[in-house]
Amino acid sequence: MQQFDQEILVSEVVQIRNTKTGSYLTATGFNTQEKGFLFSSTPNINNYYVVGSDDPNNHYTLWTIIKMFDDINRINYGDIVFLKNLSTKLFLIYEFEKYSEVSNQVRVSLHEKRQENYPLILQQKGEQIFQTKSYNIQSGVQLKIQTTKLTHFLQASNKNYTSKQVKEYKEISCSKDSDYNNWEIIKLNPEKQQLFEIKPTWQLKINNQEIFDSDKIIIRNYKSGYSLHSHKNKYSSTGNQEITCFSYERDVNDWWVIQQTFQMAQKQIQDQMPINLVHQETIKFLSVDEINLTKSKNGNQVRGMPSPIQQSFIISTIDNQQLIVGKPFFLFYQPINKYLCQGPSLSEMQQTQYEVIMTDKLSTSCLWVIEKKIK
């Protein structure tokens, strides 16, 4: 058995600290309050305050990170997760339709059930992955904890709650990008493990799931957590089948079949291998219009076509090794020297989905991950 000193492991007990305020994400046993008329308020009997505490020795600062999808046994950037408090067994949730009591941002609280369609995405700060080639989260390294609304992140305020039971603690909410959105996940050192009576977490094995020719898969964007998606709807501008990025929950329109362009004895999908992606539901190939080079305002339009009438996409893994579930990769289209990317704008036809484009500007929005293999 081997314990990795800095990597965060699945089921490991950790603390989560805001690097701007220095406060620790902390559960409480106090119900959140719903403001009424004048100075009245009503308790929300199913929701509990989550706060920022300055006390690192508080048992309520202990969390486990639960992956929405199983891949390897460590926590990586780009993972879609839920945060579960060890002491209360409650999940951290956020509610876009409700406002926090001090800063009027998106409300965050604790609930006995996790919200399946509103997970969190662990997002790497900056674009360092292109230099480091590493995508596993390290203890004490700053990151963002993103919501499904891609402009909002988990935040610790510099102001305290106003409710009597929690007025000594910092408000936790979700807001647009700022320094108050920066967090670090901290492994427990031996002294903390002894204090909290927590057994060390051991990495027994790396559960690598290889990808093979003709595998049915779900692909998600590394940065946003949205799935590569298609449907029978067509672009109004071209009449071609639309390709988008979709939030949650997953459905059959997220299923793709990965194919080697040239049949090889080696069936595993390797770095720099030419591949095609076929949409399982509509039997259309992921494709680029080379002739007209149809563009949205952000890049070349991507479409679904009945046959691969073009050169294939080249798959490039971030570490130049074999493709596995959970490992970031690019899809490069050589004829126009551009990368498949989740665009910054909503799609032409679907106002809750994002466009997929080809771009020559390499960023983490051009990175993709195999989320799971469909049996």
Secondary structure by P-SEA (a helix, b strand, c coil): cccccccccccbbbbbbccccccccccccbbbbbbccccbbbbcccbbbbbbbccccccccbbbbbbcccccccccccccbbbbbccccbbbbbbccccccccccbbbbccccccccbbbbbccccccccccccccccccbbbbbccccccccbbbbcccccccccccbbbbbbbccccccbbbbbcccaaaaaaaccccccccccbbbbbcccccbbbbbcccccccccccccccccccbbbbbbccccccccbbbbbccccccccccccccccccccccccccccccccccccccccbbbbcccccccbbbbbbccccccccccbbbbbcccccccccccccccccccccbbbbbbbcccccccccccccccc
